[in-house]
């Protein structure tokens, strides 16, 4: 037996992916008999001895979006997603290789990270990015299974884990409507937004349309506190009839609360505010923010579990897992005065 021979060596010699080699050596489904025999023959020629039919997944790559202004990797949202991924990797004794992907304001990748071409990977997780055509083309030529986590592709057929953004946004509007609010604004979303935000925008619009609302108020701005602050100031100054604001994420909602205070509008007595994501800060602002809770750790756990499942079911149909975002009621919403 040659202890120096690795799965990567067998993959290179056979022209198969690491995932396919792993499945063949573990006698798992998803590999044709012809391919399995070729891999087993090459493994024998190279002096690789299968110690057990359960050769584990060894190494997974993770690429997380990187914004120049954020020091924390991926920001406060993705830090929890990362924790969920790490937990499953520890449980299965899987090595996790990190990489970052620089993105623009629309979360489009600005580079092709070297990690994509690491031939030791059994699988790859992409977190928080929006794939453009060049990156989709690169990924389509990789043999490594890919799972998108709060990430989006127009044409690449891969598994993904997402929040149920559209449904949650509809639920927010319904909740505010039941509180008597008829002039409900949206801050931070618009038709050109990142797909998760776009779904929230569409859910907001559809729910108001279903209720026959007289007007839709949208402050379409970048997802930055300073932009949301300025957009909300303008919105409330031009439309004093607004009694509730739905922030497309908690940062937008908290900025909207600050704008209201600067204009002398009390929250929630005169203006109700709801956020989205339930970041740590949401429960510490005054008043504490009513928001939609995204189980970010669960997103990471589900993504890693989905990748492990995919490695054993290479030919199965692509899977999209939607995680609901229940409402967490705190003190930033009151019945319409």
QUIBELUR-V757495 format. One record per residue. N is the residue number from 1. RES is the residue in one letter. PHI is phi in radians with two decimals (999 if undefined). OMEGA is omega as a letter, one per 20 degrees, with the letter a starting at -180 (* if undefined). NEAR is the number of other C-alpha atoms within 10 Angstrom. Layout:
N,RES,PHI,OMEGA,NEAR  N,RES,PHI,OMEGA,NEAR
This chain:
1,X,999,r,10  2,X,-1.75,a,10  3,X,-1.23,a,8  4,X,-1.48,a,9  5,X,-1.33,a,14  6,X,-2.03,r,14  7,X,-1.05,r,22  8,X,-1.10,r,19  9,X,-1.11,a,19  10,X,-1.15,r,24  11,X,-1.08,a,21  12,X,-1.13,a,13  13,X,-1.20,a,13  14,X,-1.60,a,17  15,X,1.31,r,13  16,X,-1.88,r,17  17,X,-1.34,r,23  18,X,-1.03,a,27  19,X,-1.09,r,24  20,X,-1.13,r,28  21,X,-1.06,a,27  22,X,-1.07,r,26  23,X,-1.10,a,24  24,X,-1.13,a,24  25,X,-1.24,r,21  26,X,-1.63,a,17  27,X,1.04,a,14  28,X,-1.70,r,16  29,X,-1.21,r,16  30,X,1.82,r,18  31,X,-2.28,r,20  32,X,-1.16,a,11  33,X,-1.07,r,11  34,X,-1.11,r,8  35,X,-1.16,a,15  36,X,-1.06,a,20  37,X,-1.13,r,14  38,X,-1.06,r,16  39,X,-1.13,a,23  40,X,-1.11,r,19  41,X,-1.15,a,15  42,X,-1.16,r,17  43,X,-1.04,r,23  44,X,-1.17,r,15  45,X,-1.08,a,11  46,X,-1.39,a,17  47,X,1.50,r,14  48,X,-1.57,r,20  49,X,-1.83,r,15  50,X,-1.33,a,14  51,X,-1.31,a,9  52,X,-2.75,r,9  53,X,-1.24,r,13  54,X,-1.81,r,13  55,X,-1.27,a,15  56,X,-1.33,r,15  57,X,-1.08,a,20  58,X,-1.81,a,18  59,X,-2.44,r,16  60,X,-2.16,r,23  61,X,-1.70,r,22  62,X,-2.32,r,23  63,X,-1.96,a,21  64,X,-2.04,a,24  65,X,-1.10,r,25  66,X,-2.25,r,24  67,X,-1.84,a,18  68,X,-0.94,a,10  69,X,-1.49,a,7  70,X,-1.79,r,10  71,X,-1.35,r,9  72,X,-1.28,a,11  73,X,-1.02,r,16  74,X,1.39,r,20  75,X,1.43,a,14  76,X,-1.14,r,13  77,X,-1.27,a,18  78,X,-1.33,r,22  79,X,-1.04,r,16  80,X,-1.33,r,19  81,X,-1.03,r,24  82,X,-1.07,r,21  83,X,-1.08,r,17  84,X,-1.15,r,21  85,X,-1.11,a,22  86,X,-1.07,a,19  87,X,-1.07,r,15  88,X,-1.20,r,18  89,X,-1.11,r,20  90,X,-1.10,a,11  91,X,-1.08,a,8  92,X,-1.78,r,13  93,X,0.96,a,13  94,X,-1.82,r,16  95,X,-1.31,a,15  96,X,-2.05,r,18  97,X,-1.74,a,14  98,X,-1.58,r,12  99,X,-2.65,r,18  100,X,-2.03,r,20  101,X,-2.19,a,24  102,X,-1.16,a,19  103,X,-2.19,r,19  104,X,-1.59,a,14  105,X,-1.15,r,13  106,X,-1.72,r,14  107,X,1.20,r,22  108,X,-1.34,r,19  109,X,-1.15,r,20  110,X,-1.80,a,13  111,X,-2.74,r,12  112,X,-1.96,a,14  113,X,-1.13,r,15  114,X,-1.03,a,10  115,X,-1.02,r,18  116,X,-1.07,a,18  117,X,-1.87,r,13  118,X,-1.38,a,12  119,X,-1.44,r,17  120,X,-1.65,a,19  121,X,-1.37,r,25  122,X,-1.52,a,28  123,X,-2.84,a,25  124,X,-2.46,r,23  125,X,-1.98,r,23  126,X,-1.99,a,24  127,X,-2.07,r,27  128,X,1.37,a,24  129,X,-1.93,r,25  130,X,-2.05,a,23  131,X,-1.38,r,21  132,X,-1.72,a,17  133,X,-1.06,r,12  134,X,-1.06,a,12  135,X,-1.23,r,19  136,X,-1.05,r,16  137,X,-1.11,r,13  138,X,-1.08,a,12  139,X,-1.16,a,19  140,X,-1.16,r,16  141,X,-1.61,r,8  142,X,-1.41,r,13  143,X,-1.59,a,17  144,X,-1.44,r,24  145,X,-1.05,a,24  146,X,-2.18,r,27  147,X,-2.16,r,25  148,X,-1.62,a,24  149,X,-2.12,a,25  150,X,0.82,r,22  151,X,-2.33,a,22  152,X,-2.43,r,24  153,X,-2.43,r,17  154,X,-1.33,a,10  155,X,-2.25,a,12  156,X,-1.28,a,16  157,X,-1.61,r,14  158,X,-2.44,r,18  159,X,-1.29,r,20  160,X,-2.67,r,26  161,X,-2.19,a,25  162,X,-2.38,r,21  163,X,-1.36,r,22  164,X,-1.46,a,18  165,X,-1.13,a,26  166,X,-1.10,a,20  167,X,-1.08,a,17  168,X,-1.10,r,24  169,X,-1.13,r,28  170,X,-1.04,a,21  171,X,-1.13,r,19  172,X,-1.08,a,23  173,X,-1.08,r,27  174,X,-1.07,r,18  175,X,-1.07,a,15  176,X,-1.17,r,24  177,X,-1.11,r,20  178,X,-1.15,r,12  179,X,-1.44,r,16  180,X,1.69,a,15  181,X,-1.39,r,21  182,X,-2.09,r,22  183,X,-2.06,a,21  184,X,-1.95,a,24  185,X,-1.84,r,24  186,X,-2.07,r,27  187,X,-2.10,r,29  188,X,1.80,a,29  189,X,-2.34,r,27  190,X,-3.00,a,20  191,X,-1.15,a,12  192,X,-1.87,a,10  193,X,-1.29,r,20  194,X,-0.94,a,20  195,X,-0.88,r,18  196,X,-1.13,r,19  197,X,-1.24,r,21  198,X,-1.05,r,19  199,X,-1.11,r,24  200,X,-1.17,r,29  201,X,-1.06,a,27  202,X,-1.18,r,19  203,X,-1.10,r,21  204,X,-1.03,a,28  205,X,-1.09,a,21  206,X,-1.13,a,16  207,X,-1.13,r,20  208,X,-1.17,r,21  209,X,-1.09,r,13  210,X,-1.10,r,10  211,X,-1.54,a,12  212,X,1.20,a,10  213,X,-1.06,a,14  214,X,-1.20,a,9  215,X,-2.67,r,13  216,X,-1.94,a,14  217,X,-2.06,a,16  218,X,-2.21,r,21  219,X,-1.79,a,20  220,X,-1.41,a,20  221,X,-2.55,r,20  222,X,-1.03,a,18  223,X,-1.42,r,21  224,X,-2.30,a,13  225,X,-1.02,a,19  226,X,-1.11,r,14  227,X,-1.17,r,17  228,X,-1.16,r,26  229,X,-1.06,a,24  230,X,-1.17,a,15  231,X,-1.13,a,23  232,X,-1.23,r,29  233,X,-0.95,a,20  234,X,-1.12,a,13  235,X,-1.08,a,20  236,X,-1.25,r,21  237,X,-1.21,a,13  238,X,-1.49,a,10  239,X,-2.35,a,13  240,X,-1.12,r,10  241,X,-1.31,a,12  242,X,-1.11,r,19  243,X,-2.06,r,25  244,X,-2.62,r,29  245,X,-2.25,r,28  246,X,-1.88,r,29  247,X,-1.48,a,29  248,X,-1.13,r,28  249,X,-2.61,a,22  250,X,-1.13,r,25  251,X,-1.08,r,24  252,X,-1.14,a,32  253,X,-1.14,a,30  254,X,-1.16,r,25  255,X,-1.12,r,23  256,X,-1.12,r,31  257,X,-1.11,r,29  258,X,-1.13,r,20  259,X,-1.07,r,21  260,X,-1.07,r,21  261,X,-1.04,a,13  262,X,-1.10,r,12  263,X,-1.60,r,12  264,X,1.35,r,10  265,X,-1.77,a,16  266,X,-1.48,r,15  267,X,-1.99,j,22  268,X,-1.79,a,20  269,X,-1.02,a,14  270,X,-1.90,a,17  271,X,-2.50,r,25  272,X,-1.62,a,26  273,X,-2.36,r,30  274,X,-2.22,r,32  275,X,-1.89,a,29  276,X,-2.63,r,29  277,X,2.09,a,21  278,X,1.07,r,23  279,X,-1.28,a,22  280,X,-0.99,a,11  281,X,-1.13,a,13  282,X,-1.00,a,21  283,X,-1.51,a,16  284,X,-1.85,r,10  285,X,-1.28,a,13  286,X,-2.12,i,12  287,X,-1.24,r,17  288,X,-1.02,a,16  289,X,-1.46,r,29  290,X,-1.26,a,23  291,X,-2.71,r,29  292,X,-1.71,a,25  293,X,-1.53,r,19  294,X,-1.68,r,23  295,X,-1.36,a,20  296,X,-1.21,r,24  297,X,-1.10,r,20  298,X,-1.08,r,18  299,X,-1.00,r,27  300,X,-1.14,r,27  301,X,-1.09,a,21  302,X,-1.12,a,22  303,X,-1.11,a,30  304,X,-1.20,r,25  305,X,-1.12,r,15  306,X,-1.16,r,19  307,X,-1.12,r,23  308,X,-1.10,r,19  309,X,-1.13,a,12  310,X,-1.07,a,23  311,X,-1.11,r,24  312,X,-1.80,a,19  313,X,-2.44,a,15  314,X,-1.11,a,16  315,X,-1.68,a,11  316,X,-1.25,r,10  317,X,-1.07,r,11  318,X,-1.05,a,12  319,X,-2.05,r,14  320,X,-2.04,r,15  321,X,-1.78,r,16  322,X,-1.82,a,13  323,X,-1.86,a,18  324,X,-1.16,r,17  325,X,-2.13,a,21  326,X,-1.24,r,17  327,X,-1.35,r,20  328,X,-1.95,a,16  329,X,-1.48,r,14  330,X,-2.18,a,15  331,X,-2.01,a,18  332,X,-1.66,r,24  333,X,-2.23,r,25  334,X,-2.40,r,20  335,X,-1.07,a,17  336,X,-1.07,a,19  337,X,-1.13,*,11
